[in-house]
């Protein structure tokens, strides 16, 4: 199992497009959740933060072993998601992977995740 929290900077001037992106994901959640199965993604959450003139997106995920990468997906919602990503994420900012210190998942939840 892989647990991650990563930080990405939004390109300046793309904040409205990020609003559209997050709305797209929320409006198509049923389809988005189907794509997570192929990725063996148990939990994925996106957080947003504004610091000075910049905005950041944080991706939190809990993923099982052997899933496909989103870039390999044939699902149309993943293709749209990646288009938004390419347009809105600032590649001049080195993404930050925060250091995992501990994972707290009750055994009954962990057992269900491991059966998948």
N, CA, C and O atoms as a printed pandas DataFrame, in Angstrom:
     atom_number atom_name residue_name chain_id  residue_number  x_coord  y_coord  z_coord
0              1         N          UNK        A               1    0.854   -1.183    0.000
1              2        CA          UNK        A               1    0.000    0.000    0.000
2              3         C          UNK        A               1    0.891    1.235    0.000
3              4         O          UNK        A               1    1.914    1.291    0.684
4              5         N          UNK        A               2    0.481    2.205   -0.774
5              6        CA          UNK        A               2    1.236    3.451   -0.899
6              7         C          UNK        A               2    0.357    4.613   -0.437
7              8         O          UNK        A               2   -0.753    4.797   -0.936
8              9         N          UNK        A               3    0.858    5.388    0.513
9             10        CA          UNK        A               3    0.142    6.560    1.019
10            11         C          UNK        A               3    0.989    7.779    0.695
11            12         O          UNK        A               3    2.163    7.843    1.059
12            13         N          UNK        A               4    0.388    8.747    0.008
13            14        CA          UNK        A               4    1.147    9.921   -0.445
14            15         C          UNK        A               4    0.371   11.211   -0.230
15            16         O          UNK        A               4   -0.859   11.241   -0.233
16            17         N          UNK        A               5    1.138   12.265   -0.046
17            18        CA          UNK        A               5    0.621   13.632   -0.061
18            19         C          UNK        A               5    1.635   14.462   -0.835
19            20         O          UNK        A               5    2.787   14.597   -0.423
20            21         N          UNK        A               6    1.195   15.016   -1.958
21            22        CA          UNK        A               6    2.084   15.777   -2.838
22            23         C          UNK        A               6    1.502   17.153   -3.105
23            24         O          UNK        A               6    0.286   17.335   -3.158
24            25         N          UNK        A               7    2.407   18.125   -3.274
25            26        CA          UNK        A               7    2.038   19.532   -3.481
26            27         C          UNK        A               7    2.471   19.965   -4.876
27            28         O          UNK        A               7    3.605   19.731   -5.292
28            29         N          UNK        A               8    1.536   20.605   -5.594
29            30        CA          UNK        A               8    1.795   21.121   -6.940
30            31         C          UNK        A               8    1.322   22.565   -7.012
31            32         O          UNK        A               8    0.289   22.912   -6.441
32            33         N          UNK        A               9    2.078   23.410   -7.714
33            34        CA          UNK        A               9    1.685   24.809   -7.850
34            35         C          UNK        A               9    0.825   24.982   -9.093
35            36         O          UNK        A               9    1.076   24.383  -10.139
36            37         N          UNK        A              10   -0.186   25.811   -8.949
37            38        CA          UNK        A              10   -1.063   26.178  -10.067
38            39         C          UNK        A              10   -0.405   27.319  -10.829
39            40         O          UNK        A              10    0.118   28.255  -10.224
40            41         N          UNK        A              11   -0.431   27.241  -12.152
41            42        CA          UNK        A              11    0.075   28.342  -12.967
42            43         C          UNK        A              11   -0.732   29.598  -12.653
43            44         O          UNK        A              11   -1.957   29.551  -12.541
44            45         N          UNK        A              12   -0.027   30.724  -12.512
45            46        CA          UNK        A              12   -0.738   31.981  -12.277
46            47         C          UNK        A              12   -1.620   32.280  -13.484
47            48         O          UNK        A              12   -1.212   32.097  -14.631
48            49         N          UNK        A              13   -2.828   32.740  -13.206
49            50        CA          UNK        A              13   -3.794   33.027  -14.257
50            51         C          UNK        A              13   -4.675   31.837  -14.599
51            52         O          UNK        A              13   -5.596   31.975  -15.405
52            53         N          UNK        A              14   -4.422   30.672  -14.013
53            54        CA          UNK        A              14   -5.206   29.460  -14.306
54            55         C          UNK        A              14   -6.159   29.083  -13.166
55            56         O          UNK        A              14   -6.729   27.992  -13.168
56            57         N          UNK        A              15   -6.327   29.974  -12.204
57            58        CA          UNK        A              15   -7.158   29.668  -11.048
58            59         C          UNK        A              15   -8.615   29.373  -11.453
59            60         O          UNK        A              15   -9.239   28.467  -10.899
60            61         N          UNK        A              16   -9.144   30.121  -12.397
61            62        CA          UNK        A              16  -10.519   29.882  -12.853
62            63         C          UNK        A              16  -10.631   28.531  -13.551
63            64         O          UNK        A              16  -11.641   27.841  -13.410
64            65         N          UNK        A              17   -9.605   28.153  -14.299
65            66        CA          UNK        A              17   -9.609   26.834  -14.956
66            67         C          UNK        A              17   -9.541   25.718  -13.918
67            68         O          UNK        A              17  -10.137   24.658  -14.105
68            69         N          UNK        A              18   -8.816   25.953  -12.826
69            70        CA          UNK        A              18   -8.778   24.957  -11.759
70            71         C          UNK        A              18  -10.164   24.820  -11.140
71            72         O          UNK        A              18  -10.576   23.711  -10.801
72            73         N          UNK        A              19  -10.889   25.924  -10.985
73            74        CA          UNK        A              19  -12.278   25.844  -10.517
74            75         C          UNK        A              19  -13.094   24.949  -11.443
75            76         O          UNK        A              19  -13.846   24.092  -10.979
76            77         N          UNK        A              20  -12.946   25.146  -12.744
77            78        CA          UNK        A              20  -13.656   24.315  -13.728
78            79         C          UNK        A              20  -13.233   22.855  -13.595
79            80         O          UNK        A              20  -14.069   21.955  -13.672
80            81         N          UNK        A              21  -11.940   22.620  -13.396
81            82        CA          UNK        A              21  -11.399   21.271  -13.250
82            83         C          UNK        A              21  -12.023   20.556  -12.055
83            84         O          UNK        A              21  -12.500   19.428  -12.177
84            85         N          UNK        A              22  -12.016   21.213  -10.913
85            86        CA          UNK        A              22  -12.575   20.597   -9.712
86            87         C          UNK        A              22  -14.086   20.390   -9.859
87            88         O          UNK        A              22  -14.625   19.385   -9.395
88            89         N          UNK        A              23  -14.765   21.342  -10.504
89            90        CA          UNK        A              23  -16.200   21.170  -10.773
90            91         C          UNK        A              23  -16.433   19.969  -11.686
91            92         O          UNK        A              23  -17.366   19.194  -11.475
92            93         N          UNK        A              24  -15.580   19.818  -12.704
93            94        CA          UNK        A              24  -15.686   18.685  -13.612
94            95         C          UNK        A              24  -15.578   17.369  -12.838
95            96         O          UNK        A              24  -16.397   16.468  -13.018
96            97         N          UNK        A              25  -14.565   17.267  -11.979
97            98        CA          UNK        A              25  -14.390   16.036  -11.207
98            99         C          UNK        A              25  -15.599   15.774  -10.312
99           100         O          UNK        A              25  -16.079   14.643  -10.236
100          101         N          UNK        A              26  -16.089   16.800   -9.642
101          102        CA          UNK        A              26  -17.247   16.631   -8.759
102          103         C          UNK        A              26  -18.512   16.280   -9.533
103          104         O          UNK        A              26  -19.310   15.459   -9.081
104          105         N          UNK        A              27  -18.696   16.892  -10.688
105          106        CA          UNK        A              27  -19.898   16.632  -11.494
106          107         C          UNK        A              27  -19.885   15.238  -12.126
107          108         O          UNK        A              27  -20.945   14.695  -12.434
108          109         N          UNK        A              28  -18.718   14.662  -12.320
109          110        CA          UNK        A              28  -18.595   13.341  -12.946
110          111         C          UNK        A              28  -18.054   12.303  -11.961
111          112         O          UNK        A              28  -17.376   11.356  -12.358
112          113         N          UNK        A              29  -18.356   12.488  -10.684
113          114        CA          UNK        A              29  -17.777   11.637   -9.647
114          115         C          UNK        A              29  -18.066   10.158   -9.859
115          116         O          UNK        A              29  -17.204    9.323   -9.584
116          117         N          UNK        A              30  -19.241    9.817  -10.335
117          118        CA          UNK        A              30  -19.565    8.400  -10.562
118          119         C          UNK        A              30  -18.568    7.766  -11.535
119          120         O          UNK        A              30  -18.099    6.651  -11.307
120          121         N          UNK        A              31  -18.250    8.468  -12.608
121          122        CA          UNK        A              31  -17.284    7.971  -13.599
122          123         C          UNK        A              31  -15.861    8.019  -13.045
123          124         O          UNK        A              31  -15.063    7.115  -13.294
124          125         N          UNK        A              32  -15.549    9.069  -12.296
125          126        CA          UNK        A              32  -14.219    9.193  -11.691
126          127         C          UNK        A              32  -13.954    8.010  -10.771
127          128         O          UNK        A              32  -12.867    7.433  -10.798
128          129         N          UNK        A              33  -14.934    7.648   -9.962
129          130        CA          UNK        A              33  -14.754    6.544   -9.027
130          131         C          UNK        A              33  -14.505    5.222   -9.746
131          132         O          UNK        A              33  -13.777    4.367   -9.242
132          133         N          UNK        A              34  -15.109    5.053  -10.920
133          134        CA          UNK        A              34  -14.849    3.840  -11.707
134          135         C          UNK        A              34  -13.389    3.763  -12.145
135          136         O          UNK        A              34  -12.806    2.679  -12.172
136          137         N          UNK        A              35  -12.799    4.899  -12.485
137          138        CA          UNK        A              35  -11.403    4.895  -12.933
138          139         C          UNK        A              35  -10.454    4.567  -11.788
139          140         O          UNK        A              35   -9.379    4.009  -12.005
140          141         N          UNK        A              36  -10.857    4.916  -10.569
141          142        CA          UNK        A              36  -10.000    4.643   -9.421
142          143         C          UNK        A              36   -9.817    3.149   -9.196
143          144         O          UNK        A              36   -8.787    2.715   -8.681
144          145         N          UNK        A              37  -10.811    2.370   -9.580
145          146        CA          UNK        A              37  -10.697    0.915   -9.427
146          147         C          UNK        A              37   -9.522    0.375  -10.236
147          148         O          UNK        A              37   -8.767   -0.462   -9.742
148          149         N          UNK        A              38   -9.358    0.847  -11.476
149          150        CA          UNK        A              38   -8.249    0.387  -12.315
150          151         C          UNK        A              38   -6.896    0.788  -11.731
151          152         O          UNK        A              38   -5.897    0.095  -11.926
152          153         N          UNK        A              39   -6.872    1.893  -11.026
153          154        CA          UNK        A              39   -5.636    2.390  -10.416
154          155         C          UNK        A              39   -5.371    1.763   -9.050
155          156         O          UNK        A              39   -4.330    2.003   -8.438
156          157         N          UNK        A              40   -6.319    0.960   -8.581
157          158        CA          UNK        A              40   -6.261    0.401   -7.213
158          159         C          UNK        A              40   -6.125    1.529   -6.188
159          160         O          UNK        A              40   -5.421    1.415   -5.185
160          161         N          UNK        A              41   -6.829    2.616   -6.485
161          162        CA          UNK        A              41   -6.806    3.800   -5.630
162          163         C          UNK        A              41   -7.956    3.684   -4.635
163          164         O          UNK        A              41   -9.124    3.720   -5.022
164          165         N          UNK        A              42   -7.621    3.545   -3.353
165          166        CA          UNK        A              42   -8.645    3.405   -2.320
166          167         C          UNK        A              42   -9.206    4.759   -1.915
167          168         O          UNK        A              42  -10.410    4.905   -1.704
168          169         N          UNK        A              43   -8.326    5.744   -1.809
169          170        CA          UNK        A              43   -8.728    7.095   -1.410
170          171         C          UNK        A              43   -7.904    8.081   -2.221
171          172         O          UNK        A              43   -6.689    7.933   -2.352
172          173         N          UNK        A              44   -8.571    9.077   -2.759
173          174        CA          UNK        A              44   -7.867   10.185   -3.400
174          175         C          UNK        A              44   -8.625   11.456   -3.058
175          176         O          UNK        A              44   -9.838   11.538   -3.249
176          177         N          UNK        A              45   -7.912   12.432   -2.558
177          178        CA          UNK        A              45   -8.526   13.712   -2.201
178          179         C          UNK        A              45   -7.596   14.828   -2.662
179          180         O          UNK        A              45   -6.372   14.702   -2.619
180          181         N          UNK        A              46   -8.213   15.929   -3.106
181          182        CA          UNK        A              46   -7.452   17.078   -3.580
182          183         C          UNK        A              46   -7.782   18.269   -2.677
183          184         O          UNK        A              46   -8.947   18.596   -2.455
184          185         N          UNK        A              47   -6.738   18.902   -2.167
185          186        CA          UNK        A              47   -6.879   20.089   -1.323
186          187         C          UNK        A              47   -6.277   21.275   -2.065
187          188         O          UNK        A              47   -5.440   21.113   -2.953
188          189         N          UNK        A              48   -6.718   22.467   -1.685
189          190        CA          UNK        A              48   -6.242   23.695   -2.341
190          191         C          UNK        A              48   -5.807   24.692   -1.277
191          192         O          UNK        A              48   -6.431   24.807   -0.222
192          193         N          UNK        A              49   -4.714   25.421   -1.573
193          194        CA          UNK        A              49   -4.179   26.400   -0.623
194          195         C          UNK        A              49   -3.690   27.621   -1.400
195          196         O          UNK        A              49   -3.147   27.497   -2.498
196          197         N          UNK        A              50   -3.892   28.800   -0.815
197          198        CA          UNK        A              50   -3.352   30.032   -1.383
198          199         C          UNK        A              50   -2.304   30.564   -0.414
199          200         O          UNK        A              50   -2.569   30.757    0.772
200          201         N          UNK        A              51   -1.095   30.799   -0.952
201          202        CA          UNK        A              51    0.009   31.358   -0.168
202          203         C          UNK        A              51    0.572   32.524   -0.968
203          204         O          UNK        A              51    1.179   32.326   -2.021
204          205         N          UNK        A              52    0.374   33.730   -0.472
205          206        CA          UNK        A              52    0.827   34.909   -1.208
206          207         C          UNK        A              52    0.150   34.944   -2.567
207          208         O          UNK        A              52   -1.067   34.783   -2.654
208          209         N          UNK        A              53    0.921   35.153   -3.631
209          210        CA          UNK        A              53    0.318   35.252   -4.956
210          211         C          UNK        A              53    0.056   33.891   -5.616
211          212         O          UNK        A              53   -0.502   33.838   -6.712
212          213         N          UNK        A              54    0.449   32.799   -4.965
213          214        CA          UNK        A              54    0.352   31.479   -5.585
214          215         C          UNK        A              54   -0.721   30.617   -4.938
215          216         O          UNK        A              54   -1.031   30.743   -3.754
216          217         N          UNK        A              55   -1.278   29.731   -5.769
217          218        CA          UNK        A              55   -2.196   28.707   -5.271
218          219         C          UNK        A              55   -1.571   27.348   -5.528
219          220         O          UNK        A              55   -0.837   27.149   -6.496
220          221         N          UNK        A              56   -1.881   26.423   -4.640
221          222        CA          UNK        A              56   -1.322   25.076   -4.712
222          223         C          UNK        A              56   -2.444   24.050   -4.595
223          224         O          UNK        A              56   -3.465   24.283   -3.949
224          225         N          UNK        A              57   -2.220   22.913   -5.239
225          226        CA          UNK        A              57   -3.092   21.761   -5.069
226          227         C          UNK        A              57   -2.278   20.681   -4.367
227          228         O          UNK        A              57   -1.112   20.449   -4.686
228          229         N          UNK        A              58   -2.913   20.035   -3.418
229          230        CA          UNK        A              58   -2.308   18.914   -2.699
230          231         C          UNK        A              58   -3.105   17.661   -3.029
231          232         O          UNK        A              58   -4.330   17.654   -2.915
232          233         N          UNK        A              59   -2.425   16.619   -3.431
233          234        CA          UNK        A              59   -3.061   15.331   -3.700
234          235         C          UNK        A              59   -2.737   14.392   -2.552
235          236         O          UNK        A              59   -1.569   14.150   -2.247
236          237         N          UNK        A              60   -3.778   13.863   -1.914
237          238        CA          UNK        A              60   -3.620   12.842   -0.893
238          239         C          UNK        A              60   -4.176   11.550   -1.471
239          240         O          UNK        A              60   -5.274   11.533   -2.026
240          241         N          UNK        A              61   -3.414   10.464   -1.340
241          242        CA          UNK        A              61   -3.905    9.200   -1.895
242          243         C          UNK        A              61   -3.451    8.017   -1.055
243          244         O          UNK        A              61   -2.397    8.027   -0.418
244          245         N          UNK        A              62   -4.300    7.002   -1.088
245          246        CA          UNK        A              62   -3.998    5.697   -0.516
246          247         C          UNK        A              62   -4.263    4.712   -1.653
247          248         O          UNK        A              62   -5.392    4.570   -2.122
248          249         N          UNK        A              63   -3.202    4.038   -2.085
249          250        CA          UNK        A              63   -3.278    3.217   -3.286
250          251         C          UNK        A              63   -2.696    1.825   -3.022
251          252         O          UNK        A              63   -1.685    1.672   -2.337
252          253         N          UNK        A              64   -3.363    0.823   -3.583
253          254        CA          UNK        A              64   -2.870   -0.538   -3.497
254          255         C          UNK        A              64   -1.810   -0.804   -4.549
255          256         O          UNK        A              64   -1.505    0.054   -5.378
256          257         N          UNK        A              65   -1.262   -1.986   -4.502
257          258        CA          UNK        A              65   -0.210   -2.386   -5.439
258          259         C          UNK        A              65   -0.816   -2.868   -6.757
259          260         O          UNK        A              65   -1.892   -3.465   -6.777
260          261         N          UNK        A              66   -0.109   -2.600   -7.854
261          262        CA          UNK        A              66   -0.474   -3.171   -9.145
262          263         C          UNK        A              66   -1.505   -2.414   -9.948
263          264         O          UNK        A              66   -1.984   -2.931  -10.957
264          265         N          UNK        A              67   -1.863   -1.221   -9.545
265          266        CA          UNK        A              67   -2.809   -0.435  -10.314
266          267         C          UNK        A              67   -2.138    0.236  -11.500
267          268         O          UNK        A              67   -0.915    0.371  -11.544
268          269         N          UNK        A              68   -2.954    0.654  -12.460
269          270        CA          UNK        A              68   -2.400    1.358  -13.620
270          271         C          UNK        A              68   -2.189    2.826  -13.271
271          272         O          UNK        A              68   -2.829    3.348  -12.358
272          273         N          UNK        A              69   -1.305    3.483  -13.987
273          274        CA          UNK        A              69   -1.120    4.926  -13.851
274          275         C          UNK        A              69   -2.236    5.631  -14.604
275          276         O          UNK        A              69   -2.730    5.130  -15.614
276          277         N          UNK        A              70   -2.625    6.786  -14.110
277          278        CA          UNK        A              70   -3.696    7.541  -14.753
278          279         C          UNK        A              70   -3.346    7.845  -16.214
279          280         O          UNK        A              70   -4.234    7.933  -17.061
280          281         N          UNK        A              71   -2.058    8.005  -16.504
281          282        CA          UNK        A              71   -1.624    8.294  -17.870
282          283         C          UNK        A              71   -1.900    7.131  -18.822
283          284         O          UNK        A              71   -1.952    7.327  -20.036
284          285         N          UNK        A              72   -2.076    5.929  -18.284
285          286        CA          UNK        A              72   -2.340    4.745  -19.097
286          287         C          UNK        A              72   -3.829    4.483  -19.283
287          288         O          UNK        A              72   -4.209    3.571  -20.018
288          289         N          UNK        A              73   -4.660    5.256  -18.639
289          290        CA          UNK        A              73   -6.100    5.025  -18.635
290          291         C          UNK        A              73   -6.742    5.382  -19.975
291          292         O          UNK        A              73   -6.364    6.354  -20.629
292          293         N          UNK        A              74   -7.711    4.577  -20.357
293          294        CA          UNK        A              74   -8.513    4.854  -21.552
294          295         C          UNK        A              74   -9.826    5.549  -21.212
295          296         O          UNK        A              74  -10.582    5.912  -22.114
296          297         N          UNK        A              75  -10.111    5.741  -19.922
297          298        CA          UNK        A              75  -11.364    6.379  -19.512
298          299         C          UNK        A              75  -11.377    7.839  -19.955
299          300         O          UNK        A              75  -10.390    8.555  -19.783
300          301         N          UNK        A              76  -12.488    8.274  -20.522
301          302        CA          UNK        A              76  -12.582    9.645  -21.035
302          303         C          UNK        A              76  -12.429   10.675  -19.916
303          304         O          UNK        A              76  -11.861   11.743  -20.148
304          305         N          UNK        A              77  -12.923   10.382  -18.708
305          306        CA          UNK        A              77  -12.779   11.366  -17.619
306          307         C          UNK        A              77  -11.316   11.545  -17.244
307          308         O          UNK        A              77  -10.907   12.641  -16.862
308          309         N          UNK        A              78  -10.519   10.478  -17.349
309          310        CA          UNK        A              78   -9.088   10.604  -17.075
310          311         C          UNK        A              78   -8.397   11.426  -18.148
311          312         O          UNK        A              78   -7.470   12.179  -17.849
312          313         N          UNK        A              79   -8.832   11.293  -19.386
313          314        CA          UNK        A              79   -8.239   12.083  -20.470
314          315         C          UNK        A              79   -8.519   13.572  -20.259
315          316         O          UNK        A              79   -7.633   14.405  -20.453
316          317         N          UNK        A              80   -9.745   13.906  -19.863
317          318        CA          UNK        A              80  -10.084   15.311  -19.575
318          319         C          UNK        A              80   -9.304   15.792  -18.353
319          320         O          UNK        A              80   -8.779   16.905  -18.347
320          321         N          UNK        A              81   -9.228   14.959  -17.328
321          322        CA          UNK        A              81   -8.473   15.288  -16.116
322          323         C          UNK        A              81   -7.022   15.617  -16.462
323          324         O          UNK        A              81   -6.475   16.598  -15.959
324          325         N          UNK        A              82   -6.400   14.815  -17.308
325          326        CA          UNK        A              82   -5.003   15.056  -17.702
326          327         C          UNK        A              82   -4.852   16.319  -18.543
327          328         O          UNK        A              82   -3.831   17.002  -18.455
328          329         N          UNK        A              83   -5.862   16.636  -19.362
329          330        CA          UNK        A              83   -5.816   17.887  -20.130
330          331         C          UNK        A              83   -5.809   19.085  -19.182
331          332         O          UNK        A              83   -5.026   20.017  -19.364
332          333         N          UNK        A              84   -6.681   19.062  -18.167
333          334        CA          UNK        A              84   -6.689   20.128  -17.167
334          335         C          UNK        A              84   -5.331   20.188  -16.467
335          336         O          UNK        A              84   -4.784   21.272  -16.265
336          337         N          UNK        A              85   -4.787   19.030  -16.098
337          338        CA          UNK        A              85   -3.495   18.956  -15.407
338          339         C          UNK        A              85   -2.415   19.671  -16.214
339          340         O          UNK        A              85   -1.708   20.537  -15.700
340          341         N          UNK        A              86   -2.303   19.299  -17.474
341          342        CA          UNK        A              86   -1.260   19.881  -18.332
342          343         C          UNK        A              86   -1.424   21.396  -18.476
343          344         O          UNK        A              86   -0.438   22.128  -18.557
344          345         N          UNK        A              87   -2.664   21.853  -18.507
345          346        CA          UNK        A              87   -2.936   23.276  -18.670
346          347         C          UNK        A              87   -2.698   24.073  -17.385
347          348         O          UNK        A              87   -2.281   25.229  -17.443
348          349         N          UNK        A              88   -2.958   23.470  -16.242
349          350        CA          UNK        A              88   -3.024   24.238  -14.998
350          351         C          UNK        A              88   -1.850   24.064  -14.044
351          352         O          UNK        A              88   -1.616   24.938  -13.209
352          353         N          UNK        A              89   -1.106   22.968  -14.138
353          354        CA          UNK        A              89   -0.017   22.722  -13.192
354          355         C          UNK        A              89    1.258   23.388  -13.697
355          356         O          UNK        A              89    1.631   23.246  -14.862
356          357         N          UNK        A              90    1.916   24.113  -12.805
357          358        CA          UNK        A              90    3.139   24.848  -13.118
358          359         C          UNK        A              90    4.342   23.909  -13.054
359          360         O          UNK        A              90    4.770   23.507  -11.972
360          361         N          UNK        A              91    4.879   23.566  -14.217
361          362        CA          UNK        A              91    6.022   22.644  -14.279
362          363         C          UNK        A              91    7.343   23.315  -13.882
363          364         O          UNK        A              91    8.361   22.635  -13.749
364          365         N          UNK        A              92    7.340   24.629  -13.693
365          366        CA          UNK        A              92    8.539   25.325  -13.221
366          367         C          UNK        A              92    8.714   25.172  -11.706
367          368         O          UNK        A              92    9.778   25.469  -11.165
368          369         N          UNK        A              93    7.672   24.711  -11.037
369          370        CA          UNK        A              93    7.718   24.465   -9.590
370          371         C          UNK        A              93    7.950   22.976   -9.378
371          372         O          UNK        A              93    7.199   22.137   -9.874
372          373         N          UNK        A              94    8.999   22.666   -8.635
373          374        CA          UNK        A              94    9.295   21.257   -8.329
374          375         C          UNK        A              94    8.237   20.734   -7.356
375          376         O          UNK        A              94    8.120   21.252   -6.246
376          377         N          UNK        A              95    7.463   19.715   -7.753
377          378        CA          UNK        A              95    6.455   19.174   -6.833
378          379         C          UNK        A              95    7.105   18.731   -5.531
379          380         O          UNK        A              95    8.267   18.326   -5.504
380          381         N          UNK        A              96    6.337   18.815   -4.462
381          382        CA          UNK        A              96    6.836   18.446   -3.142
382          383         C          UNK        A              96    6.073   17.206   -2.673
383          384         O          UNK        A              96    4.846   17.226   -2.568
384          385         N          UNK        A              97    6.809   16.130   -2.393
385          386        CA          UNK        A              97    6.228   14.946   -1.779
386          387         C          UNK        A              97    6.504   15.025   -0.293
387          388         O          UNK        A              97    7.650   14.932    0.145
388          389         N          UNK        A              98    5.440   15.196    0.480
389          390        CA          UNK        A              98    5.610   15.310    1.921
390          391         C          UNK        A              98    6.005   13.960    2.498
391          392         O          UNK        A              98    5.660   12.914    1.948
392          393         N          UNK        A              99    6.727   13.990    3.604
393          394        CA          UNK        A              99    7.242   12.776    4.236
394          395         C          UNK        A              99    6.167   12.135    5.101
395          396         O          UNK        A              99    5.599   12.773    5.988
396          397         N          UNK        A             100    5.903   10.880    4.833
397          398        CA          UNK        A             100    4.929   10.117    5.611
398          399         C          UNK        A             100    5.567    9.714    6.937
399          400         O          UNK        A             100    6.664    9.156    6.959
400          401         N          UNK        A             101    4.888    9.992    8.022
401          402        CA          UNK        A             101    5.379    9.639    9.352
402          403         C          UNK        A             101    4.648    8.435    9.931
403          404         O          UNK        A             101    5.277    7.575   10.547
404          405         N          UNK        A             102    3.350    8.358    9.747
405          406        CA          UNK        A             102    2.574    7.238   10.270
406          407         C          UNK        A             102    1.261    7.131    9.503
407          408         O          UNK        A             102    0.741    8.121    8.989
408          409         N          UNK        A             103    0.745    5.925    9.438
409          410        CA          UNK        A             103   -0.553    5.668    8.802
410          411         C          UNK        A             103   -1.452    5.034    9.849
411          412         O          UNK        A             103   -1.074    4.067   10.510
412          413         N          UNK        A             104   -2.637    5.587    9.989
413          414        CA          UNK        A             104   -3.593    5.065   10.967
414          415         C          UNK        A             104   -4.857    4.636   10.242
415          416         O          UNK        A             104   -5.721    5.453    9.925
416          417         N          UNK        A             105   -4.945    3.344    9.990
417          418        CA          UNK        A             105   -6.113    2.764    9.334
418          419         C          UNK        A             105   -6.584    1.604   10.207
419          420         O          UNK        A             105   -5.819    0.674   10.463
420          421         N          UNK        A             106   -7.826    1.649   10.662
421          422        CA          UNK        A             106   -8.322    0.534   11.469
422          423         C          UNK        A             106   -8.216   -0.792   10.700
423          424         O          UNK        A             106   -8.372   -0.834    9.480
424          425         N          UNK        A             107   -7.947   -1.872   11.447
425          426        CA          UNK        A             107   -7.735   -3.174   10.815
426          427         C          UNK        A             107   -8.917   -3.607    9.963
427          428         O          UNK        A             107   -8.716   -4.195    8.900
428          429         N          UNK        A             108  -10.145   -3.334   10.397
429          430        CA          UNK        A             108  -11.298   -3.769    9.612
430          431         C          UNK        A             108  -11.335   -3.064    8.255
431          432         O          UNK        A             108  -11.776   -3.661    7.272
432          433         N          UNK        A             109  -10.887   -1.819    8.177
433          434        CA          UNK        A             109  -10.818   -1.100    6.900
434          435         C          UNK        A             109   -9.643   -1.626    6.084
435          436         O          UNK        A             109   -9.778   -1.853    4.881
436          437         N          UNK        A             110   -8.504   -1.820    6.718
437          438        CA          UNK        A             110   -7.323   -2.342    6.049
438          439         C          UNK        A             110   -7.592   -3.729    5.455
439          440         O          UNK        A             110   -7.159   -4.021    4.340
440          441         N          UNK        A             111   -8.290   -4.563    6.182
441          442        CA          UNK        A             111   -8.626   -5.901    5.675
442          443         C          UNK        A             111   -9.465   -5.833    4.407
443          444         O          UNK        A             111   -9.247   -6.615    3.482
444          445         N          UNK        A             112  -10.411   -4.919    4.353
445          446        CA          UNK        A             112  -11.242   -4.752    3.165
446          447         C          UNK        A             112  -10.376   -4.263    1.998
447          448         O          UNK        A             112  -10.518   -4.744    0.874
448          449         N          UNK        A             113   -9.485   -3.313    2.266
449          450        CA          UNK        A             113   -8.616   -2.776    1.221
450          451         C          UNK        A             113   -7.704   -3.869    0.670
451          452         O          UNK        A             113   -7.494   -3.941   -0.541
452          453         N          UNK        A             114   -7.172   -4.702    1.522
453          454        CA          UNK        A             114   -6.233   -5.735    1.083
454          455         C          UNK        A             114   -6.899   -6.832    0.284
455          456         O          UNK        A             114   -6.226   -7.525   -0.478
456          457         N          UNK        A             115   -8.210   -7.014    0.434
457          458        CA          UNK        A             115   -8.946   -8.039   -0.314
458          459         C          UNK        A             115   -9.165   -7.625   -1.756
459          460         O          UNK        A             115   -9.405   -8.477   -2.612
460          461         N          UNK        A             116   -9.087   -6.348   -2.040
461          462        CA          UNK        A             116   -9.353   -5.840   -3.388
462          463         C          UNK        A             116   -8.267   -6.238   -4.360
463          464         O          UNK        A             116   -8.336   -5.891   -5.539
